[in-house]
């Protein structure tokens, strides 16, 4: 015997209590639907910021990290110069260690490797001069600031030792062998900054300030060097020295935002004195797009296997926008 369930349900009339309960449940369903609809609606309307067209003059600044004279990496340098040709910066800042000053000058650093004795200081000078020649030929109108690094300091240390710490003799010998002399920085129109001298009213020696950013060779080491530099400076800072690509951003108590950047190197990634362990060094350089009021946007450009994608990607993006 079969039972027609639909017929039975139709003949069954809900009681008053059941009708009341059904009404309550329907009201709850409607309320939940309204809440769900409100939840799905955007609570915050974000309007695109209006682009201010008049910022005044704009320019490009390029930051060149450690190159180390004879230990320059040819493929990385070729990629860098291809980008530099297109960028045509108004300002170029060299972060130091563009002379390696190895060999006999390395008595204050790592000595004992045959590879460090296979070239002379003259070879090192020639390599650094060729690099400077190409920078100036590529960007003849750019101003250039050259910060001395710890490797340039080797010359001064050697002079002091050789003259038995006689100040006058040491200074005379330093002038004959100093980076500014052997690289003809004055005749090139390149400003140079010694590591132990203070500039631009700053308390940190060997440091300059351009706009809202500081530049120094660097003195911190390790995987947290960017954090250490920006924390100590309490301001934007770009540095070299560690040959790594790093960045770190802090927010100060006053609400300001500051960043520290290490932009890698253009020297060989596996030098003789690190032959037993793999370095985590990286090729790169820095670019800053600047306004005359001091503000800027910083980009660290990676060079991987002798190739930079920066200019091709910028050109492709500009083409898409156009």
Secondary structure as UniProt FT lines:
FT   HELIX           5..11
FT   HELIX           16..40
FT   STRAND          58..64
FT   HELIX           69..71
FT   HELIX           74..87
FT   STRAND          91..94
FT   HELIX           103..108
FT   HELIX           114..117
FT   HELIX           121..138
FT   TURN            140..141
FT   STRAND          143..147
FT   HELIX           150..162
FT   TURN            163..165
FT   HELIX           167..177
FT   HELIX           179..182
FT   TURN            183..184
FT   HELIX           185..188
FT   STRAND          191..193
FT   TURN            195..196
FT   TURN            200..201
FT   TURN            205..206
FT   STRAND          207..210
FT   TURN            211..212
FT   STRAND          213..216
FT   TURN            223..224
FT   HELIX           225..233
FT   STRAND          237..239
FT   STRAND          245..251
FT   TURN            253..254
FT   STRAND          257..263
FT   HELIX           272..274
FT   TURN            275..276
FT   STRAND          283..291
FT   TURN            292..293
FT   STRAND          296..304
FT   TURN            305..306
FT   HELIX           310..321
//
